[in-house]
Amino acid sequence: MSSLTMPFEKALELFEPVMGFEVHVELNTATKMFSWAPNEYGDEPNTNVTPLCLGLPGTLPVVNKQAVTSSIRLGLALGCHIAESCRFARKHYFYPDLPKAYQISQFDEPIASEGHVEIELETGEVFQIPIERAHMEEDAGKLTHLGGSGRIQGATASLVDYNRAGVPLVEIVTKPIEGTGALAPQVAREYVSTIRDMVKALGISDARMDQGSIRCDANISLRPRGATKLGTRTETKNINSLKSVERAIRYEIQRQAAILAAGGSIMQETRNWHEDSGRTTAGRPKSDADDYRYMPEPDLVPILTSRERVAELAQTVPESPVLRRRRLKQEWGFTELEFRDVVNGGLVDVVEHTVEAGASPAAARKWWTGEITRVANERGVEVETLQVTPADVAGLEALIEAGTITDRIARQVLAGVLDGEGTPQQVVDARQLAVVSDDSALLEAIDSALSSQPDVLAKIQSGKVQAAGAIIGAVMKAMHGQADAKRVRELILERASQS
Amino acid sequence: MSDITRDEVAHLAELARIDLSDAEISSLTDQLGQILQAVAQVNEVATPDVPATSHPIPLTNVFREDIPGETLTTEQVFGGAPDVEEHMFRVPSILGDAPATKQGE
């Protein structure tokens, strides 16, 4: 196995990349696709399990109505045709992640087909990503491999948790994506990002790549510039962040180009992405006709969707991620760079909600991309897992505007909110952080400072008002920062003119 | 005309992880061939205006509301399990002698 790569620019001079994606979206229904077992991420292993989830004899699947509704809405958001009639199929394989030895999926009659998704790169280029189909299926259980490196290769045994077995999935399959050239890695990332934003806006998935509720398999092949015949493709798996999508595509282009340029040929295989090394390694060989012995699922009847139902659900599909971003960027009046910070941080939703809760767009952006992101990075977690809501941020900003707290104190208040001490107002009350607006307390501190620095007082009285800065500093220190510097300055000048 | 070859039967046996002797492959090839021919008679009477049958029962849209129900207790879940570790089913090494047929989900 060679790990030689060709410089990216050179690879693109010689070859044209063609990509294809399979994105799996876990739906956030209350129960699984075919059983009433709860669909909950992160519970104790094998607690959300019914006889059906274990593939026990005599059990029968029943379709979750909500999962079908969510799938149709997603299909519509993808610009797909929703099938008048569709059905499920069994996909057979022996693997302990599904104990019944087949996965219920859709094969020849998917619920949605023939759509397209518009994406827009940071640099403004727009691409139409052609969608072949979106079909419903069930997720498999989670395996933990023991022994060896924790991978299936070399494992001595594996542990199986069936909590995820049967969770509703929609698999979105693109057609070959051509003509992206050197932009292929960015297009890949933006496509997955757009799907994430789409399912978030639809409210049908937790849309957390880090938790596997959105998973991406990236197919890529190279062909010599000017050729029309598709090259041999690889399918890279285990990509669990947007950044990795971009890196994995870039790496595969460089790796395949080195092999092809040296006269070698690409193995049609799956490849595993390694976040740490930024490389892919060989998985298993794959043919176009993997033999899954698909057959119509005899335990389930067809699903018919009336055109009235489609029209009704179409009303519930929110504006597309691209249109929404364009609209918000304009409404918020952000520069290109400012808006990019918000989008790349996955902060569009929280900024929007913060603005809705009453904060100015600039303030909302400042808090989310600044201090809050800094804390998230420091703690090594995603912003959305932090204990701060858009309402908290709007509340914090309102306290600043009302003069109750200063900018500096606001950081302490935020820290309190993040540590679970309550809303900003509750933190201010509990920690007694409100600005001292009682003039007598301020005057006391001012008098004390002036009397200990008589030379400064003399300077101020002789007209050098900038000398007041030293007194302001002393007073702010005495007040532990909980004073409005502007008011302190006014009072100092007033005092100096009186004495 | 439907027919099935020895190679196809051997391939299916491998996919299904069934170890068949040469004699069994021969007899199953004959038997499956007869079944396929019998079923193929449908093609002789079916005209293009007859829709393909998805399901023998003429029902559609059988749904369940998205409401959680009872789940198994730990004792029930692992009652029939040969090996358990940390509340998970422990299974032998997956990549063994047989070729892996793990799919892409």
Boltz contact constraints between the chains, C-beta under 6 A:
constraints:
  - contact:
      token1: [A, 29]
      token2: [B, 66]
      max_distance: 6.0
  - contact:
      token1: [A, 30]
      token2: [B, 66]
      max_distance: 6.0
  - contact:
      token1: [A, 30]
      token2: [B, 68]
      max_distance: 6.0
  - contact:
      token1: [A, 31]
      token2: [B, 66]
      max_distance: 6.0
  - contact:
      token1: [A, 31]
      token2: [B, 68]
      max_distance: 6.0
  - contact:
      token1: [A, 36]
      token2: [B, 68]
      max_distance: 6.0
  - contact:
      token1: [A, 36]
      token2: [B, 69]
      max_distance: 6.0
  - contact:
      token1: [A, 37]
      token2: [B, 71]
      max_distance: 6.0
  - contact:
      token1: [A, 38]
      token2: [B, 68]
      max_distance: 6.0
  - contact:
      token1: [A, 45]
      token2: [B, 87]
      max_distance: 6.0
  - contact:
      token1: [A, 45]
      token2: [B, 88]
      max_distance: 6.0
  - contact:
      token1: [A, 46]
      token2: [B, 77]
      max_distance: 6.0
  - contact:
      token1: [A, 46]
      token2: [B, 87]
      max_distance: 6.0
  - contact:
      token1: [A, 48]
      token2: [B, 71]
      max_distance: 6.0
  - contact:
      token1: [A, 49]
      token2: [B, 71]
      max_distance: 6.0
  - contact:
      token1: [A, 49]
      token2: [B, 72]
      max_distance: 6.0
  - contact:
      token1: [A, 49]
      token2: [B, 77]
      max_distance: 6.0
  - contact:
      token1: [A, 50]
      token2: [B, 71]
      max_distance: 6.0
  - contact:
      token1: [A, 62]
      token2: [B, 64]
      max_distance: 6.0
  - contact:
      token1: [A, 63]
      token2: [B, 63]
      max_distance: 6.0
  - contact:
      token1: [A, 64]
      token2: [B, 64]
      max_distance: 6.0
  - contact:
      token1: [A, 64]
      token2: [B, 66]
      max_distance: 6.0
  - contact:
      token1: [A, 65]
      token2: [B, 63]
      max_distance: 6.0
  - contact:
      token1: [A, 66]
      token2: [B, 66]
      max_distance: 6.0
  - contact:
      token1: [A, 87]
      token2: [B, 54]
      max_distance: 6.0
  - contact:
      token1: [A, 93]
      token2: [B, 101]
      max_distance: 6.0
  - contact:
      token1: [A, 93]
      token2: [B, 103]
      max_distance: 6.0
  - contact:
      token1: [A, 95]
      token2: [B, 102]
      max_distance: 6.0
  - contact:
      token1: [A, 96]
      token2: [B, 91]
      max_distance: 6.0
  - contact:
      token1: [A, 152]
      token2: [B, 94]
      max_distance: 6.0
  - contact:
      token1: [A, 152]
      token2: [B, 95]
      max_distance: 6.0
  - contact:
      token1: [A, 155]
      token2: [B, 93]
      max_distance: 6.0
  - contact:
      token1: [A, 156]
      token2: [B, 93]
      max_distance: 6.0
  - contact:
      token1: [A, 157]
      token2: [B, 90]
      max_distance: 6.0
  - contact:
      token1: [A, 157]
      token2: [B, 92]
      max_distance: 6.0
  - contact:
      token1: [A, 158]
      token2: [B, 91]
      max_distance: 6.0
  - contact:
      token1: [A, 158]
      token2: [B, 94]
      max_distance: 6.0
  - contact:
      token1: [A, 159]
      token2: [B, 85]
      max_distance: 6.0
  - contact:
      token1: [A, 159]
      token2: [B, 88]
      max_distance: 6.0
  - contact:
      token1: [A, 159]
      token2: [B, 90]
      max_distance: 6.0
  - contact:
      token1: [A, 160]
      token2: [B, 88]
      max_distance: 6.0
  - contact:
      token1: [A, 160]
      token2: [B, 89]
      max_distance: 6.0
  - contact:
      token1: [A, 161]
      token2: [B, 88]
      max_distance: 6.0
  - contact:
      token1: [A, 284]
      token2: [B, 100]
      max_distance: 6.0
  - contact:
      token1: [A, 291]
      token2: [B, 15]
      max_distance: 6.0
  - contact:
      token1: [A, 301]
      token2: [B, 55]
      max_distance: 6.0
  - contact:
      token1: [A, 301]
      token2: [B, 59]
      max_distance: 6.0
  - contact:
      token1: [A, 301]
      token2: [B, 60]
      max_distance: 6.0
  - contact:
      token1: [A, 301]
      token2: [B, 62]
      max_distance: 6.0
  - contact:
      token1: [A, 302]
      token2: [B, 54]
      max_distance: 6.0
  - contact:
      token1: [A, 302]
      token2: [B, 60]
      max_distance: 6.0
  - contact:
      token1: [A, 303]
      token2: [B, 61]
      max_distance: 6.0
  - contact:
      token1: [A, 304]
      token2: [B, 60]
      max_distance: 6.0
  - contact:
      token1: [A, 304]
      token2: [B, 61]
      max_distance: 6.0
